[in-house]
Amino acid sequence: MKKVAIVYHSGYGHTTKAAEAVHAGATAAGGVAELIRVDAEGNITDEQWASLAAADAIVFGSPTYMGSVSWQFKKFADASSKPWYSQVWKDKIAAGFTNSATMNGDKHSTLHYLFTLSQQHSMIWVGTGLMPANSKAAQRNDINYVGSSSGLMTQSPSDSSPEEGPLPGDLETAKLFGRRIVEVASKIA
């Protein structure tokens, strides 16, 4: 069984819902998944750093604030220079996700940041592997309606509670993304 660590920051709870859906998909695929929440001060515990070191796959998640990751996630990423120096995460599977209030919201900037972080660590990046829902018949709750290939994108209206967003189609996309991460990790090992 592949161990998947999902390390993320969530400011209002919407990104937590996406993380939980990725977790559910990874678990359903037979993986052992762990949620590691970056706290409000941008920290994780020593035990959580050890979990990241022991994982087969690390999924990075952050809301998109002002076109990039939250400052809390950035602080975590900067603190990852210690495992970077020893190449602790080298050749692990990496993936990423983000949530913002708008359909686009410059989420690609956040995914590119997460991708670059993974490449700094010499990891192997995995995208969604999902076709976009881009026909005239497409509905907002279709799989991959936001249309991202490089990583998971979810959307929550700015005035929605975490119970209201991300929407069910985005959460189902997140589950499929979690499943894919476990499947790819299993092929590589």
SVG drawing of the C-alpha trace seen along z (x, -y; Angstrom):
<svg xmlns="http://www.w3.org/2000/svg" viewBox="-26 -40 48 42">
<polyline fill="none" stroke="black" stroke-width="0.4" points="0.0,0.0 1.3,-3.4 1.5,-6.1 0.2,-9.5 0.8,-12.6 -1.5,-15.6 0.1,-18.7 -2.0,-21.9 -3.0,-25.2 -6.6,-26.4 -7.6,-29.8 -11.4,-29.5 -12.1,-25.7 -12.7,-25.4 -9.2,-24.0 -9.6,-21.6 -12.7,-20.2 -10.6,-19.7 -7.8,-18.0 -10.4,-15.7 -11.7,-14.7 -8.2,-13.9 -7.7,-11.9 -10.9,-10.0 -9.9,-9.1 -6.4,-8.0 -7.9,-5.8 -10.5,-4.3 -7.7,-3.4 -6.0,-1.4 -3.5,-4.0 -2.7,-5.0 -3.4,-8.7 -2.6,-11.3 -3.8,-14.9 -1.2,-17.3 -2.6,-20.8 -0.1,-23.7 -1.3,-25.8 -2.2,-29.4 1.4,-30.3 2.8,-28.3 4.1,-25.4 3.8,-21.6 5.1,-19.4 8.3,-17.3 6.1,-14.2 4.5,-15.6 7.9,-16.3 8.7,-12.6 5.5,-11.6 6.4,-13.5 9.8,-11.9 8.2,-8.4 5.5,-9.1 5.6,-7.6 3.7,-10.6 3.3,-14.1 0.3,-16.2 0.7,-20.0 -2.4,-22.2 -3.0,-25.8 -5.7,-28.3 -4.8,-30.9 -4.5,-34.3 -3.5,-37.2 -2.3,-34.9 -0.1,-32.5 0.0,-30.2 -0.9,-31.6 1.9,-33.0 1.4,-30.1 2.1,-27.6 5.0,-29.6 6.5,-29.5 6.1,-25.7 7.7,-25.5 10.7,-27.7 11.1,-25.4 11.4,-22.4 14.9,-23.5 16.2,-21.1 14.7,-18.0 15.7,-19.6 19.4,-19.8 19.4,-16.1 17.1,-15.3 14.8,-13.4 11.9,-13.8 13.8,-12.9 11.9,-10.6 8.7,-10.7 5.4,-11.3 4.3,-14.9 1.0,-16.6 -0.8,-19.7 -4.2,-21.4 -5.7,-24.8 -9.0,-26.5 -10.1,-30.1 -13.3,-32.1 -13.4,-32.5 -13.2,-29.9 -9.7,-31.1 -8.5,-33.3 -4.9,-32.8 -4.9,-29.3 -2.3,-28.3 0.2,-30.5 -0.4,-28.5 -0.1,-25.2 3.1,-26.3 4.5,-27.3 3.7,-23.9 5.2,-22.2 8.4,-24.3 8.6,-23.3 8.3,-19.6 11.0,-20.0 13.3,-21.7 13.0,-18.6 13.6,-16.3 10.1,-14.8 8.0,-13.3 4.9,-15.4 1.5,-13.9 -1.3,-15.9 -5.0,-15.1 -5.1,-12.7 -8.7,-13.9 -10.3,-15.3 -12.0,-18.7 -15.8,-19.0 -15.7,-21.5 -18.7,-20.7 -21.9,-22.7 -23.6,-20.0 -21.2,-20.4 -22.7,-21.1 -21.0,-22.9 -20.9,-19.7 -19.2,-17.6 -15.8,-16.0 -13.0,-18.5 -15.3,-21.3 -12.6,-23.9 -10.5,-22.1 -7.1,-21.7 -4.6,-19.1 -1.5,-20.2 -3.2,-19.8 -6.5,-19.9 -8.4,-23.2 -11.5,-23.7 -13.7,-26.8 -15.8,-28.2 -17.7,-31.4 -16.3,-34.1 -19.4,-34.3 -19.9,-30.6 -19.3,-28.6 -17.1,-25.4 -20.4,-23.5 -21.4,-25.2 -18.1,-25.0 -16.3,-23.6 -19.1,-22.1 -19.8,-18.4 -18.3,-18.1 -15.0,-19.6 -15.0,-17.3 -15.6,-14.3 -12.7,-15.5 -10.6,-15.7 -11.4,-12.1 -10.4,-10.9 -7.2,-12.9 -6.4,-11.2 -7.1,-7.8 -4.8,-8.7 -1.9,-9.6 -2.1,-6.2 -2.3,-4.4 0.7,-6.2 2.7,-5.7 1.9,-2.0 3.2,-1.8 6.5,-3.5 7.4,-1.4"/>
</svg>
